[in-house]
Amino acid sequence: MERHVETYGNDRNTEVQRLIPSLLRSAADPRIDALGRSSIFDALRQLTGHDLTDDIASWTAWYASAYGTALPAQRTNIEDLISACPWLPQEAL
């Protein structure tokens, strides 16, 4: 299923802005294997419509440029991330 930021309606920017830091933190989590990390970067591409590489630094720089701020310090547990991104393969996370 391909889902882009446009599918979120009026709240899409807020929702995407909230999800991206959680996705990036999860991609940096050493407990996430390569398949899970790849799925996270795929989710970022689907959410944003941007085709950046599977690189946390690139996505972090894009986030700062797009939203005018660094990633917030808020932590999200993996269960919250999974429930917020049901299109991610559950077995990969």
DSSP file (Angstrom, degrees, kcal/mol; ACC not computed):
  #  RESIDUE AA STRUCTURE BP1 BP2  ACC     N-H-->O    O-->H-N    N-H-->O    O-->H-N    TCO  KAPPA ALPHA  PHI   PSI    X-CA   Y-CA   Z-CA
    1    1 A M              0   0    0      0, 0.0     2,-0.6     0, 0.0    86,-0.0   0.000 360.0 360.0 360.0 127.6    0.0    0.0    0.0
    2    2 A E        +     0   0    0     45,-0.0     2,-0.4    44,-0.0    45,-0.0  -0.860 360.0 177.7 -98.7 125.1    1.4    3.3   -1.0
    3    3 A R        -     0   0    0     -2,-0.6     2,-0.2    40,-0.1    46,-0.2  -0.991   4.3-172.5-129.9 125.3    0.5    6.2    1.4
    4    4 A H    >   -     0   0    0     -2,-0.4     3,-2.1    44,-0.1    43,-0.2  -0.689  42.7 -98.3-112.6 168.6    1.7    9.7    1.0
    5    5 A V  G >  S+     0   0    0     42,-0.7     3,-1.6     1,-0.3     4,-0.1   0.769 115.5  71.5 -55.9 -28.3    1.4   12.7    3.2
    6    6 A E  G >  S+     0   0    0      1,-0.3     3,-1.1     2,-0.1    -1,-0.3   0.719  83.4  70.4 -64.3 -20.1   -1.5   13.9    1.1
    7    7 A T  G <  S+     0   0    0     -3,-2.1    -1,-0.3     1,-0.2    -2,-0.2   0.561  82.8  73.0 -75.3  -6.3   -3.7   11.2    2.5
    8    8 A Y  G X  S-     0   0    0     -3,-1.6     3,-1.0     1,-0.3    -1,-0.2   0.476  85.2-154.2 -89.1  -1.2   -3.8   12.8    6.0
    9    9 A G  G X   -     0   0    0     -3,-1.1     3,-1.4     1,-0.2     4,-0.3  -0.331  63.5 -14.5  65.9-145.4   -6.1   15.7    5.0
   10   10 A N  G 3  S+     0   0    0      1,-0.3     3,-0.3     2,-0.1    -1,-0.2   0.777 141.4  48.9 -65.9 -28.6   -5.9   18.9    7.0
   11   11 A D  G <> S+     0   0    0     -3,-1.0     4,-2.6     1,-0.2    -1,-0.3   0.306  79.7 106.6 -92.7   9.5   -3.9   17.4    9.8
   12   12 A R  H <> S+     0   0    0     -3,-1.4     4,-2.9     1,-0.2     5,-0.3   0.893  76.8  49.0 -61.2 -44.0   -1.4   15.7    7.6
   13   13 A N  H  > S+     0   0    0     -3,-0.3     4,-2.6    -4,-0.3    -1,-0.2   0.918 114.0  46.2 -64.1 -42.7    1.5   18.0    8.3
   14   14 A T  H  > S+     0   0    0     -4,-0.2     4,-1.8     2,-0.2    -1,-0.2   0.918 114.8  47.6 -64.3 -43.7    1.1   17.7   12.1
   15   15 A E  H  X S+     0   0    0     -4,-2.6     4,-2.1     2,-0.2    -2,-0.2   0.927 114.8  44.8 -64.9 -45.7    0.7   14.0   11.9
   16   16 A V  H  X S+     0   0    0     -4,-2.9     4,-2.5    -5,-0.2    -2,-0.2   0.917 111.3  53.5 -64.7 -43.1    3.8   13.5    9.7
   17   17 A Q  H  < S+     0   0    0     -4,-2.6    -1,-0.2    -5,-0.3    -2,-0.2   0.856 111.8  46.8 -60.1 -34.3    5.8   15.9   11.8
   18   18 A R  H  X S+     0   0    0     -4,-1.8     4,-0.7    -5,-0.2    -1,-0.2   0.856 114.8  45.7 -74.9 -36.0    4.9   13.8   14.8
   19   19 A L  H  X S+     0   0    0     -4,-2.1     4,-2.5     1,-0.2     5,-0.2   0.859  98.2  68.5 -78.0 -36.4    5.7   10.5   13.2
   20   20 A I  H  X S+     0   0    0     -4,-2.5     4,-2.6     1,-0.2     5,-0.2   0.898  98.3  49.1 -57.3 -47.9    9.1   11.3   11.6
   21   21 A P  H  > S+     0   0    0      0, 0.0     4,-2.5     0, 0.0    -1,-0.2   0.907 112.7  49.4 -59.2 -39.0   11.1   11.7   14.8
   22   22 A S  H  X S+     0   0    0     -4,-0.7     4,-2.2    -3,-0.2    -2,-0.2   0.912 111.2  49.0 -65.0 -41.8    9.7    8.4   16.1
   23   23 A L  H  X S+     0   0    0     -4,-2.5     4,-2.3     2,-0.2    -1,-0.2   0.920 112.4  48.0 -63.4 -43.0   10.5    6.6   12.9
   24   24 A L  H  X S+     0   0    0     -4,-2.6     4,-1.5    -5,-0.2    -2,-0.2   0.899 111.0  50.1 -66.8 -40.0   14.1    8.0   12.9
   25   25 A R  H  X S+     0   0    0     -4,-2.5     4,-0.7    -5,-0.2    -1,-0.2   0.904 111.4  49.6 -63.2 -39.4   14.7    7.0   16.5
   26   26 A S  H >< S+     0   0    0     -4,-2.2     3,-0.9     1,-0.2     6,-0.2   0.894 107.1  54.1 -66.5 -39.1   13.4    3.5   15.7
   27   27 A A  H 3< S+     0   0    0     -4,-2.3    -1,-0.2     1,-0.2    -2,-0.2   0.826 109.7  49.0 -63.2 -30.3   15.7    3.3   12.7
   28   28 A A  H 3< S+     0   0    0     -4,-1.5    -1,-0.2    -5,-0.1    -2,-0.2   0.580  84.6 111.1 -84.3 -10.5   18.6    4.2   15.0
   29   29 A D    X<  -     0   0    0     -3,-0.9     3,-1.8    -4,-0.7     8,-0.0  -0.495  65.2-144.8 -68.1 123.3   17.6    1.6   17.6
   30   30 A P  T 3  S+     0   0    0      0, 0.0    -1,-0.2     0, 0.0    -4,-0.0   0.674  96.6  66.7 -65.4 -14.8   20.3   -1.2   17.6
   31   31 A R  T 3  S+     0   0    0     -5,-0.1     2,-0.5     2,-0.1    -2,-0.1   0.652  82.7  89.5 -78.8 -13.4   17.5   -3.7   18.3
   32   32 A I  S <  S-     0   0    0     -3,-1.8    61,-0.1    -6,-0.2    60,-0.0  -0.725  74.3-141.9 -86.1 126.1   16.0   -3.1   14.9
   33   33 A D     >  -     0   0    0     -2,-0.5     4,-2.7    59,-0.3     5,-0.2  -0.187  30.7 -91.8 -80.4 178.6   17.5   -5.4   12.2
   34   34 A A  H  > S+     0   0    0      1,-0.2     4,-2.5     2,-0.2     5,-0.2   0.867 125.7  50.8 -61.3 -39.4   18.3   -4.4    8.6
   35   35 A L  H  > S+     0   0    0      2,-0.2     4,-2.2     1,-0.2    -1,-0.2   0.921 112.2  47.0 -65.6 -43.4   14.9   -5.5    7.3
   36   36 A G  H  > S+     0   0    0     56,-0.2     4,-2.0     2,-0.2    -2,-0.2   0.910 112.4  49.8 -62.5 -42.8   13.1   -3.4   10.0
   37   37 A R  H  X S+     0   0    0     -4,-2.7     4,-2.3     1,-0.2    -2,-0.2   0.915 110.2  50.4 -63.3 -43.3   15.3   -0.4    9.3
   38   38 A S  H  X S+     0   0    0     -4,-2.5     4,-2.2     1,-0.2    -1,-0.2   0.895 109.4  51.6 -61.6 -40.3   14.7   -0.7    5.6
   39   39 A S  H  X S+     0   0    0     -4,-2.2     4,-2.2     2,-0.2    -1,-0.2   0.869 107.7  52.9 -64.4 -36.9   10.9   -0.8    6.3
   40   40 A I  H  X S+     0   0    0     -4,-2.0     4,-2.2     2,-0.2    -2,-0.2   0.925 109.8  47.0 -64.8 -44.9   11.2    2.3    8.4
   41   41 A F  H  X S+     0   0    0     -4,-2.3     4,-2.2     1,-0.2    -2,-0.2   0.869 110.4  53.5 -66.5 -34.6   12.9    4.2    5.6
   42   42 A D  H  X S+     0   0    0     -4,-2.2     4,-2.4     2,-0.2    -1,-0.2   0.913 107.9  51.0 -61.9 -41.5   10.3    2.9    3.2
   43   43 A A  H  X S+     0   0    0     -4,-2.2     4,-2.8     2,-0.2    -2,-0.2   0.900 107.8  52.6 -62.7 -40.9    7.6    4.3    5.5
   44   44 A L  H  X S+     0   0    0     -4,-2.2     4,-2.3     1,-0.2     6,-0.4   0.917 110.0  48.3 -60.4 -43.3    9.4    7.7    5.6
   45   45 A R  H  X S+     0   0    0     -4,-2.2     4,-2.5     1,-0.2    -2,-0.2   0.909 113.4  47.4 -63.9 -41.2    9.4    7.8    1.8
   46   46 A Q  H  < S+     0   0    0     -4,-2.4   -41,-0.2     1,-0.2    -2,-0.2   0.902 114.2  46.9 -67.1 -41.0    5.7    6.9    1.7
   47   47 A L  H  < S+     0   0    0     -4,-2.8   -42,-0.7   -43,-0.2    -2,-0.2   0.903 125.9  26.9 -65.5 -42.4    4.8    9.4    4.3
   48   48 A T  H  < S-     0   0    0     -4,-2.3    -2,-0.2    -5,-0.2    -3,-0.2   0.711  91.1-130.7 -99.1 -22.8    6.7   12.3    2.8
   49   49 A G     <  +     0   0    0     -4,-2.5     2,-0.4    -5,-0.3    -4,-0.1   0.554  67.1 127.6  77.8   6.9    6.9   11.6   -0.9
   50   50 A H        -     0   0    0     -6,-0.4     2,-0.7    -5,-0.2    -1,-0.3  -0.792  55.5-145.4 -99.1 141.2   10.7   12.2   -0.7
   51   51 A D        +     0   0    0     -2,-0.4     2,-0.1    -3,-0.1    -9,-0.0  -0.517  38.3 154.8-106.3  63.9   13.2    9.7   -2.0
   52   52 A L        -     0   0    0     -2,-0.7    -7,-0.1     1,-0.1    -8,-0.0  -0.453  45.8 -97.4 -84.8 164.2   16.1   10.0    0.4
   53   53 A T        -     0   0    0     -2,-0.1     2,-2.4     1,-0.1     6,-0.1  -0.161  44.3 -87.8 -74.0 172.1   18.5    7.2    1.0
   54   54 A D  S    S+     0   0    0      4,-0.1     2,-0.4     5,-0.0    -1,-0.1  -0.458  89.0 121.3 -78.5  67.8   18.4    4.8    4.0
   55   55 A D     >  -     0   0    0     -2,-2.4     4,-1.8     1,-0.1     5,-0.2  -0.979  57.2-152.7-141.0 120.3   20.4    7.2    6.0
   56   56 A I  H  > S+     0   0    0     -2,-0.4     4,-2.7     1,-0.2     5,-0.2   0.878  97.6  56.2 -61.3 -39.9   19.3    8.8    9.3
   57   57 A A  H  > S+     0   0    0      1,-0.2     4,-2.4     2,-0.2    -1,-0.2   0.900 106.7  49.6 -62.1 -40.9   21.5   11.9    8.8
   58   58 A S  H  > S+     0   0    0      1,-0.2     4,-2.3     2,-0.2    -1,-0.2   0.923 114.2  44.6 -63.6 -44.1   19.8   12.6    5.5
   59   59 A W  H  X S+     0   0    0     -4,-1.8     4,-2.6     2,-0.2    -2,-0.2   0.869 112.2  52.2 -69.6 -36.4   16.4   12.3    6.9
   60   60 A T  H  X S+     0   0    0     -4,-2.7     4,-2.3     2,-0.2    -2,-0.2   0.915 111.0  47.5 -64.8 -42.7   17.3   14.3   10.0
   61   61 A A  H  X S+     0   0    0     -4,-2.4     4,-2.1    -5,-0.2    -2,-0.2   0.909 112.2  50.0 -64.4 -41.6   18.7   17.1    7.8
   62   62 A W  H  X S+     0   0    0     -4,-2.3     4,-3.2     2,-0.2     5,-0.2   0.925 109.7  51.3 -61.6 -44.0   15.5   17.0    5.7
   63   63 A Y  H  X S+     0   0    0     -4,-2.6     4,-2.8     1,-0.2     6,-0.4   0.930 110.0  49.1 -58.9 -46.9   13.3   17.2    8.8
   64   64 A A  H  X S+     0   0    0     -4,-2.3     4,-1.3     1,-0.2     5,-0.3   0.891 115.5  44.4 -60.9 -40.0   15.2   20.2   10.1
   65   65 A S  H  < S+     0   0    0     -4,-2.1    -2,-0.2     2,-0.2    -1,-0.2   0.911 116.8  44.9 -70.3 -43.1   14.9   21.9    6.7
   66   66 A A  H  < S+     0   0    0     -4,-3.2    -2,-0.2     1,-0.2    -3,-0.2   0.865 128.0  25.8 -70.8 -37.4   11.2   21.0    6.2
   67   67 A Y  H  < S-     0   0    0     -4,-2.8    -1,-0.2     2,-0.3    -2,-0.2   0.422  98.6-124.6-111.6  -0.7   10.0   21.9    9.7
   68   68 A G  S  < S+     0   0    0     -4,-1.3     2,-0.3    -5,-0.3    -4,-0.2   0.764  79.7  83.0  66.8  25.4   12.6   24.5   10.7
   69   69 A T  S    S-     0   0    0     -6,-0.4    -2,-0.3    -5,-0.3    -1,-0.2  -0.991  78.9-107.1-154.6 155.9   13.6   22.6   13.9
   70   70 A A        -     0   0    0     -2,-0.3    -9,-0.0     1,-0.2   -10,-0.0  -0.322  61.2 -71.8 -75.1 168.9   15.8   19.8   15.1
   71   71 A L        -     0   0    0      1,-0.1    -1,-0.2    -2,-0.1   -11,-0.0  -0.408  57.1-113.3 -61.9 135.0   14.2   16.5   16.1
   72   72 A P        -     0   0    0      0, 0.0    -1,-0.1     0, 0.0    -3,-0.0  -0.306  16.7-123.6 -67.9 157.2   12.3   16.8   19.3
   73   73 A A        +     0   0    0      2,-0.1    -2,-0.1    -2,-0.0     0, 0.0   0.573  69.4 124.3 -78.7  -9.6   13.6   14.9   22.4
   74   74 A Q        -     0   0    0      1,-0.1     2,-0.4     2,-0.0     0, 0.0  -0.235  52.6-143.4 -57.6 136.6   10.3   13.1   23.0
   75   75 A R        -     0   0    0    -50,-0.0     2,-0.4   -53,-0.0   -53,-0.1  -0.808  11.7-164.6-102.0 143.4   10.7    9.3   23.0
   76   76 A T        -     0   0    0     -2,-0.4     2,-0.1   -55,-0.1    -2,-0.0  -0.993  19.3-127.2-125.6 133.5    8.1    7.0   21.6
   77   77 A N    >>  -     0   0    0     -2,-0.4     4,-1.8     1,-0.1     3,-0.5  -0.392  27.5-108.8 -78.5 163.0    8.0    3.3   22.4
   78   78 A I  H 3> S+     0   0    0      1,-0.2     4,-2.5     2,-0.2     5,-0.2   0.804 116.5  58.3 -63.3 -32.1    7.9    0.7   19.6
   79   79 A E  H 3> S+     0   0    0      2,-0.2     4,-2.2     1,-0.2    -1,-0.2   0.896 106.5  48.7 -65.5 -39.2    4.3   -0.3   20.3
   80   80 A D  H <> S+     0   0    0     -3,-0.5     4,-1.7     2,-0.2    -2,-0.2   0.897 111.4  50.6 -64.4 -40.2    3.2    3.3   19.8
   81   81 A L  H  X S+     0   0    0     -4,-1.8     4,-1.3     2,-0.2    -2,-0.2   0.930 110.1  49.1 -63.4 -45.6    5.2    3.5   16.5
   82   82 A I  H  < S+     0   0    0     -4,-2.5     3,-0.4     1,-0.2     6,-0.2   0.914 111.6  48.6 -62.0 -43.6    3.6    0.2   15.2
   83   83 A S  H  < S+     0   0    0     -4,-2.2    -1,-0.2     1,-0.2    -2,-0.2   0.822 112.1  49.6 -68.1 -28.7    0.1    1.4   16.0
   84   84 A A  H  < S+     0   0    0     -4,-1.7    -1,-0.2     1,-0.2    -2,-0.2   0.697 118.2  39.7 -79.9 -19.4    0.7    4.7   14.3
   85   85 A C    ><  +     0   0    0     -4,-1.3     3,-2.0    -3,-0.4    -1,-0.2  -0.564  64.5 163.8-128.8  67.1    2.1    3.0   11.2
   86   86 A P  T 3  S+     0   0    0      0, 0.0     4,-0.2     0, 0.0    -1,-0.1   0.668  70.9  67.4 -65.1 -15.4    0.0   -0.1   10.5
   87   87 A W  T 3  S+     0   0    0     -3,-0.1    -5,-0.1     2,-0.1    -2,-0.0   0.622  78.2  99.7 -79.9 -11.5    1.3   -0.4    7.0
   88   88 A L  S <  S-     0   0    0     -3,-2.0     2,-0.4    -6,-0.2     5,-0.1  -0.517  92.8-100.0 -70.8 141.2    4.8   -1.3    8.3
   89   89 A P    >>  -     0   0    0      0, 0.0     3,-1.2     0, 0.0     4,-0.6  -0.480  29.7-149.2 -62.4 119.5    5.4   -5.1    8.2
   90   90 A Q  G >4 S+     0   0    0     -2,-0.4     3,-1.0     1,-0.3    -2,-0.0   0.859  93.9  57.0 -60.9 -37.2    4.9   -6.1   11.8
   91   91 A E  G 34 S+     0   0    0      1,-0.2    -1,-0.3     2,-0.2   -55,-0.1   0.714 100.8  59.1 -69.2 -18.6    7.4   -9.0   11.6
   92   92 A A  G <4        0   0    0     -3,-1.2   -59,-0.3     1,-0.2    -1,-0.2   0.677 360.0 360.0 -82.9 -17.7   10.1   -6.5   10.6
   93   93 A L    <<        0   0    0     -3,-1.0    -1,-0.2    -4,-0.6    -2,-0.2   0.458 360.0 360.0 -99.2 360.0    9.8   -4.4   13.7
